Amino acid sequence: MTPAPRLISPVLIAGCIIIMVSFAIRASFGVFQIPIAADFGWARADFSLAIAIQNLAWGIGQPLFAAFAEKVGDRKAIVLGALVYAAGLVASSFAVTPEAHWGLEVLVGFGIAGTGFGVILAVVGRAAAPQHRSMALAIATAAGSAGQVFGAPVAQWMLGFMTWQSVFLAFAAAILAVLVVLPMMRATQPPATKAELEETLGQILFRAMKDPTFAMIFIGFFSCGYQLGFITAHFPAFVTELCGPIAPGGILASMGITTTSALGAISISVIGVMNVAGTLLAGYLGNRFTKKYLLSGIYVLRTLVAAWFILVPITPATVLIFSAVMGSLWLATVPLTSGLVGYIYGMRYMGTLYGIVFFSHQLGGFMGVWLGGKLYDIHGDYTLVWWVGVGVGAVSALVHLPIREKPSVLPQPA
């Protein structure tokens, strides 16, 4: 008797480790906003544009790295991504002008693409049995959240005894060290139907591009990137400057959190902690309910909690409540969106197709990060850019409803 396929596999474990370290570094960049701006006297928009370019480069690089992985090999794509990531971090540590950072963040963004969702989720999805696929994608996504839990606090801690340049060098060493798990990422045959095996990459791209469902998935992912990009890059500074004081004898003070800057870093960690549970729940529900309705519900909840937060006084309590609720919804969209792409268009070229959809996410990330800095410099606060995020979240909730959630090619025996 053939043993039942297992959920946990070496591919899943290795993928989780790679994506955890990659996202721990990525999630920490908001912590560097104030130190770098203070070091060089840059405007807030200067560093924001650098991170916005990083998000855009990540989005552009995602389908390229995914296509490279599908044509040349998954592990070669991951190695290339790690090398580019490390090169971008090392070079950024020597940059002294905004223009230099803008150019070097392209390397960092491409590095994240090679070690992030587009490549890793495609490998994990192909390695997983159909009955475990949604949960395996959720676990790999949650690993990114786990990296976020310690990424920002570790960066804040390291800045206490070393320069931001040294922290960048340490992070470069970390992303290269993670390649030791690469042998576990053994190539797996895509669980493709006969129709999928006979279809070329060009054919599937043409079919997807003329499909209104693919366009709606693409548009819907924009707000996710906008909200995540803005919060990751600006929330620590937002909390540092606008949050009410921390009570000297309160619970936070007893935990060593005595400043709003520390609270800003911890808020990113709280988002990461809650997202582990939220993403796993999304993966569990994605195997049992219609994914498009789950996605629409997530965007509705994001819209409501963001509107609530900006309307109430910003205190340590509301910061933590917002971080916990938003965290539970943070990357819950990723296993559902990637699973939706794989379910509708097949697993063989899932990486490339999801990479194209992810470009919309990163285009939103670019807008969220850049607008956050630009409008802050113009108005002196983040209120307007926050309300834009509320609006695009509502649009995403609506645009998912007409999606046709069924395979676009009828399955045939392989």
C-alpha positions as CSV (number, residue, x, y, z in Angstrom):
1,M,0.0,0.0,0.0
2,T,1.3,3.4,-0.9
3,P,1.8,5.6,2.2
4,A,-0.4,8.7,2.4
5,P,1.5,11.9,1.4
6,R,2.7,14.0,4.3
7,L,2.1,17.7,4.8
8,I,5.6,18.3,6.2
9,S,8.4,17.6,3.8
10,P,12.1,18.5,3.4
11,V,11.1,20.9,0.6
12,L,8.6,22.7,2.9
13,I,11.1,22.9,5.8
14,A,13.9,24.3,3.6
15,G,11.5,26.7,1.9
16,C,10.3,28.0,5.3
17,I,13.9,28.6,6.5
18,I,14.8,30.5,3.3
19,I,11.7,32.7,3.2
20,M,11.9,33.4,7.0
21,V,15.4,34.9,6.8
22,S,14.7,36.7,3.6
23,F,11.6,38.3,5.1
24,A,13.2,39.0,8.4
25,I,15.6,41.3,6.6
26,R,13.0,42.8,4.3
27,A,10.6,43.6,7.3
28,S,13.3,45.5,9.1
29,F,13.8,48.3,6.6
30,G,11.3,50.6,8.3
31,V,13.5,50.6,11.4
32,F,16.4,52.3,9.4
33,Q,14.3,55.2,8.2
34,I,15.0,57.6,11.0
35,P,18.7,56.6,11.6
36,I,19.6,56.9,7.9
37,A,17.7,60.2,7.4
38,A,19.4,61.6,10.6
39,D,22.8,60.5,9.5
40,F,22.7,62.2,6.1
41,G,20.0,64.9,6.7
42,W,17.7,63.4,4.0
43,A,14.1,64.3,3.6
44,R,11.6,61.5,4.6
45,A,10.7,61.1,1.0
46,D,14.3,60.2,0.0
47,F,14.5,57.0,2.0
48,S,10.9,56.2,1.3
49,L,11.6,56.3,-2.4
50,A,14.5,53.9,-2.0
51,I,12.2,51.4,-0.2
52,A,9.5,52.1,-2.8
53,I,11.9,51.2,-5.6
54,Q,12.9,48.1,-3.7
55,N,9.2,47.0,-3.7
56,L,8.8,47.8,-7.4
57,A,12.0,45.9,-8.3
58,W,10.8,43.0,-6.2
59,G,7.6,43.0,-8.2
60,I,9.4,43.2,-11.6
61,G,11.9,40.5,-10.6
62,Q,9.3,38.1,-9.3
63,P,8.0,36.7,-12.6
64,L,11.5,36.9,-14.1
65,F,13.0,34.7,-11.3
66,A,10.0,32.4,-11.4
67,A,10.4,31.9,-15.2
68,F,14.1,31.4,-14.7
69,A,13.4,28.7,-12.0
70,E,10.9,26.9,-14.2
71,K,13.3,26.9,-17.2
72,V,16.7,26.5,-15.5
73,G,16.0,25.1,-12.0
74,D,14.6,26.2,-8.7
75,R,17.8,26.0,-6.7
76,K,19.8,28.0,-9.3
77,A,17.2,30.7,-9.1
78,I,17.4,30.8,-5.3
79,V,21.2,30.9,-5.3
80,L,21.2,33.8,-7.8
81,G,18.6,35.6,-5.7
82,A,20.6,35.3,-2.5
83,L,23.8,36.5,-4.2
84,V,22.0,39.6,-5.6
85,Y,20.3,40.2,-2.2
86,A,23.7,40.2,-0.4
87,A,25.3,42.3,-3.1
88,G,22.6,44.9,-2.7
89,L,22.9,45.0,1.1
90,V,26.7,45.3,1.0
91,A,26.7,48.0,-1.6
92,S,23.9,49.9,0.3
93,S,26.0,50.1,3.4
94,F,28.5,52.2,1.5
95,A,26.0,54.5,-0.2
96,V,26.0,58.1,1.0
97,T,23.5,59.8,-1.4
98,P,19.8,59.1,-1.9
99,E,20.4,58.5,-5.6
100,A,22.9,55.7,-4.7
101,H,20.3,54.1,-2.4
102,W,17.6,54.3,-5.1
103,G,19.8,52.4,-7.5
104,L,21.1,49.8,-5.0
105,E,17.6,49.0,-3.8
106,V,16.9,47.5,-7.2
107,L,19.4,44.8,-6.3
108,V,17.8,44.2,-2.9
109,G,14.4,44.0,-4.5
110,F,15.6,41.5,-7.1
111,G,17.2,39.5,-4.3
112,I,14.0,39.3,-2.4
113,A,12.3,38.1,-5.6
114,G,14.7,35.3,-5.9
115,T,14.4,34.2,-2.2
116,G,10.7,35.1,-1.7
117,F,7.2,34.0,-2.5
118,G,7.3,33.6,-6.3
119,V,10.0,31.0,-6.4
120,I,9.6,29.3,-3.0
121,L,5.8,29.0,-3.1
122,A,5.9,27.4,-6.6
123,V,8.4,24.8,-5.4
124,V,6.3,24.1,-2.2
125,G,3.1,23.9,-4.2
126,R,4.5,21.4,-6.7
127,A,5.9,19.3,-3.9
128,A,2.7,19.2,-2.0
129,A,-0.1,16.7,-2.5
130,P,-3.4,18.4,-3.7
131,Q,-5.1,17.7,-0.4
132,H,-2.2,19.5,1.5
133,R,-1.4,22.2,-1.0
134,S,-3.4,25.1,0.5
135,M,-2.0,24.3,4.0
136,A,1.6,23.9,2.7
137,L,1.4,27.3,1.0
138,A,0.0,28.8,4.2
139,I,2.9,27.3,6.3
140,A,5.5,28.7,3.9
141,T,3.8,32.1,3.9
142,A,3.6,32.0,7.7
143,A,7.3,31.4,7.8
144,G,7.7,34.9,6.2
145,S,5.6,36.3,9.0
146,A,7.8,34.5,11.6
147,G,10.8,36.3,10.1
148,Q,8.9,39.5,10.5
149,V,8.4,38.7,14.2
150,F,12.2,39.0,14.9
151,G,13.4,41.0,11.9
152,A,12.5,44.6,13.1
153,P,13.3,44.0,16.8
154,V,16.7,42.4,16.0
155,A,17.5,45.3,13.7
156,Q,16.5,47.8,16.5
157,W,18.6,45.8,19.0
158,M,21.7,45.7,16.7
159,L,21.4,49.5,16.1
160,G,21.9,49.9,19.8
161,F,25.6,48.8,19.5
162,M,26.6,49.1,15.9
163,T,26.0,51.4,12.9
164,W,23.3,50.8,10.4
165,Q,26.0,50.1,7.8
166,S,27.3,47.2,10.0
167,V,23.8,45.8,10.4
168,F,23.4,45.8,6.6
169,L,26.6,43.8,6.3
170,A,25.5,41.3,9.0
171,F,22.2,40.8,7.1
172,A,24.1,40.1,3.9
173,A,26.0,37.4,5.6
174,A,22.8,35.9,7.0
175,I,21.1,35.6,3.6
176,L,24.1,33.8,2.2
177,A,24.3,31.5,5.2
178,V,20.7,30.3,4.6
179,L,21.9,28.6,1.4
180,V,23.1,25.6,3.5
181,V,19.5,24.2,3.4
182,L,19.4,24.3,-0.4
183,P,20.1,20.6,-0.9
184,M,16.7,19.9,0.8
185,M,15.0,21.7,-2.1
186,R,15.0,18.7,-4.3
187,A,13.4,19.2,-7.7
188,T,9.9,17.8,-7.9
189,Q,7.7,17.0,-10.9
190,P,4.8,19.4,-11.3
191,P,1.5,17.6,-10.6
192,A,0.2,18.6,-14.0
193,T,-2.6,17.2,-16.1
194,K,-2.0,16.1,-19.7
195,A,-3.4,19.5,-21.0
196,E,-1.0,21.4,-18.7
197,L,2.0,19.4,-19.9
198,E,1.2,20.0,-23.5
199,E,0.7,23.8,-23.0
200,T,3.7,26.1,-23.5
201,L,4.6,29.1,-21.3
202,G,3.6,31.4,-24.1
203,Q,0.2,29.8,-24.5
204,I,-0.7,29.9,-20.8
205,L,0.4,33.5,-20.6
206,F,-1.7,34.4,-23.6
207,R,-4.7,32.6,-22.2
208,A,-4.3,34.2,-18.8
209,M,-3.9,37.7,-20.1
210,K,-7.1,37.6,-22.0
211,D,-9.0,36.2,-19.1
212,P,-11.0,38.8,-17.1
213,T,-10.6,36.6,-13.9
214,F,-6.8,37.0,-14.1
215,A,-7.2,40.7,-14.5
216,M,-9.4,40.9,-11.4
217,I,-6.9,38.9,-9.4
218,F,-4.1,41.2,-10.6
219,I,-6.1,44.4,-9.7
220,G,-7.2,43.0,-6.3
221,F,-3.7,42.3,-5.1
222,F,-2.7,45.9,-5.5
223,S,-4.3,47.1,-2.2
224,C,-2.6,44.3,-0.3
225,G,0.8,45.6,-1.5
226,Y,-0.2,49.2,-0.8
227,Q,-1.1,48.5,2.8
228,L,1.8,46.2,3.5
229,G,4.3,48.5,1.9
230,F,3.1,51.6,3.7
231,I,2.9,49.9,7.1
232,T,6.2,48.1,6.9
233,A,8.1,51.2,5.8
234,H,6.3,53.9,7.8
235,F,4.5,52.5,10.8
236,P,7.5,52.5,13.1
237,A,8.1,56.2,12.4
238,F,4.3,56.8,12.5
239,V,4.1,55.3,16.0
240,T,7.3,57.0,17.1
241,E,6.0,60.5,16.2
242,L,2.3,60.3,16.8
243,C,1.6,57.8,19.5
244,G,0.7,59.0,23.0
245,P,3.2,58.5,25.8
246,I,3.9,55.1,27.4
247,A,2.9,54.9,31.0
248,P,6.0,54.6,33.2
249,G,4.5,52.0,35.5
250,G,2.5,50.1,32.8
251,I,2.7,46.7,31.3
252,L,4.8,47.9,28.4
253,A,7.3,49.6,30.6
254,S,7.6,46.5,32.7
255,M,8.5,44.6,29.5
256,G,11.3,47.1,28.7
257,I,9.2,49.1,26.1
258,T,9.6,52.6,27.4
259,T,9.8,54.7,24.2
260,T,7.5,55.0,21.2
261,S,10.3,54.1,18.9
262,A,10.6,50.8,20.7
263,L,6.9,50.4,20.4
264,G,7.0,51.1,16.7
265,A,9.5,48.2,16.2
266,I,7.5,45.9,18.5
267,S,4.3,46.7,16.5
268,I,5.9,45.2,13.4
269,S,6.7,42.1,15.5
270,V,3.2,41.9,16.8
271,I,1.9,42.0,13.2
272,G,4.2,39.1,12.4
273,V,3.2,37.0,15.4
274,M,-0.5,37.4,14.6
275,N,0.0,36.8,11.0
276,V,1.4,33.3,11.6
277,A,-2.0,32.3,13.1
278,G,-4.0,34.3,10.5
279,T,-2.1,32.8,7.5
280,L,-2.4,29.2,8.8
281,L,-6.1,29.8,9.3
282,A,-6.4,31.1,5.8
283,G,-4.7,28.0,4.4
284,Y,-7.0,25.8,6.4
285,L,-10.1,27.6,5.2
286,G,-8.8,27.7,1.6
287,N,-9.1,24.0,1.4
288,R,-12.7,24.1,2.5
289,F,-14.3,27.3,1.2
290,T,-14.4,29.5,-1.9
291,K,-11.1,31.4,-2.0
292,K,-12.5,34.5,-3.7
293,Y,-15.0,35.0,-0.9
294,L,-12.3,34.5,1.7
295,L,-10.2,37.1,0.0
296,S,-13.0,39.6,-0.3
297,G,-13.8,39.1,3.5
298,I,-10.1,39.7,4.4
299,Y,-10.1,43.0,2.4
300,V,-13.4,44.1,4.1
301,L,-11.9,43.5,7.5
302,R,-8.7,45.3,6.6
303,T,-10.6,48.3,5.4
304,L,-12.7,48.5,8.6
305,V,-9.7,48.2,11.0
306,A,-7.7,50.8,9.2
307,A,-10.5,53.2,9.2
308,W,-11.1,52.6,12.9
309,F,-7.4,53.2,13.8
310,I,-7.1,56.5,12.1
311,L,-10.4,57.8,13.6
312,V,-9.5,57.0,17.3
313,P,-6.8,58.6,19.4
314,I,-3.4,56.9,18.7
315,T,-2.3,55.4,22.0
316,P,-0.1,52.4,22.9
317,A,-3.3,50.4,23.4
318,T,-4.8,51.2,19.9
319,V,-1.4,50.6,18.3
320,L,-1.2,47.1,19.7
321,I,-4.9,46.4,18.9
322,F,-4.4,47.5,15.3
323,S,-1.2,45.6,15.0
324,A,-2.8,42.4,16.3
325,V,-5.9,42.6,14.0
326,M,-4.1,43.8,10.9
327,G,-1.4,41.1,11.6
328,S,-4.0,38.4,11.5
329,L,-5.0,39.6,8.0
330,W,-1.5,40.6,6.9
331,L,-0.3,37.8,4.5
332,A,-3.5,35.7,4.8
333,T,-4.1,36.8,1.2
334,V,-1.0,35.1,-0.2
335,P,-1.8,31.4,0.2
336,L,-5.3,32.1,-1.1
337,T,-4.2,34.2,-4.1
338,S,-1.4,31.8,-5.0
339,G,-3.7,28.9,-4.5
340,L,-6.3,30.5,-6.7
341,V,-3.8,31.0,-9.5
342,G,-2.6,27.4,-9.3
343,Y,-6.2,26.1,-9.1
344,I,-7.5,28.0,-12.1
345,Y,-4.4,27.9,-14.4
346,G,-2.6,24.8,-13.2
347,M,0.6,24.1,-11.3
348,R,3.2,23.8,-14.1
349,Y,3.7,27.6,-14.6
350,M,2.2,28.7,-11.3
351,G,5.4,30.5,-10.4
352,T,5.4,32.7,-13.5
353,L,1.7,33.5,-13.3
354,Y,1.7,34.2,-9.6
355,G,4.8,36.4,-10.2
356,I,2.9,38.5,-12.7
357,V,0.0,38.9,-10.2
358,F,2.6,39.7,-7.5
359,F,3.8,42.6,-9.6
360,S,0.5,44.3,-8.9
361,H,1.1,43.7,-5.2
362,Q,4.5,45.3,-5.5
363,L,3.3,48.2,-7.6
364,G,0.9,48.8,-4.7
365,G,3.8,48.5,-2.3
366,F,5.7,51.1,-4.3
367,M,2.8,53.5,-4.2
368,G,2.2,53.0,-0.4
369,V,5.9,53.5,0.5
370,W,6.6,56.4,-1.8
371,L,3.3,58.2,-1.2
372,G,3.8,57.8,2.5
373,G,7.1,59.7,2.4
374,K,5.9,62.2,-0.2
375,L,2.7,63.2,1.5
376,Y,4.4,63.3,4.8
377,D,6.8,65.9,3.6
378,I,4.0,67.9,2.1
379,H,1.4,67.7,4.9
380,G,3.5,66.8,7.9
381,D,1.5,63.7,8.7
382,Y,0.3,60.4,7.2
383,T,-3.5,61.0,7.3
384,L,-4.2,61.3,3.6
385,V,-2.1,58.4,2.5
386,W,-3.8,56.3,5.2
387,W,-7.2,57.1,3.8
388,V,-6.1,56.2,0.3
389,G,-5.2,52.7,1.7
390,V,-8.7,52.4,3.2
391,G,-10.2,53.2,-0.2
392,V,-8.1,50.8,-2.2
393,G,-8.9,48.0,0.3
394,A,-12.6,48.5,-0.3
395,V,-12.0,48.3,-4.1
396,S,-10.2,45.0,-3.6
397,A,-13.0,43.6,-1.5
398,L,-15.4,44.3,-4.4
399,V,-13.2,43.2,-7.4
400,H,-12.8,39.7,-6.1
401,L,-16.5,38.9,-6.1
402,P,-16.9,38.4,-9.9
403,I,-13.9,36.0,-10.2
404,R,-14.7,32.7,-11.8
405,E,-13.1,30.1,-9.5
406,K,-12.9,27.0,-11.6
407,P,-10.1,25.4,-13.6
408,S,-9.6,27.1,-17.0
409,V,-8.5,23.9,-18.6
410,L,-10.5,20.7,-18.0
411,P,-8.4,18.1,-16.3
412,Q,-7.3,15.1,-18.4
413,P,-5.5,12.0,-17.4
414,A,-1.7,12.4,-17.6
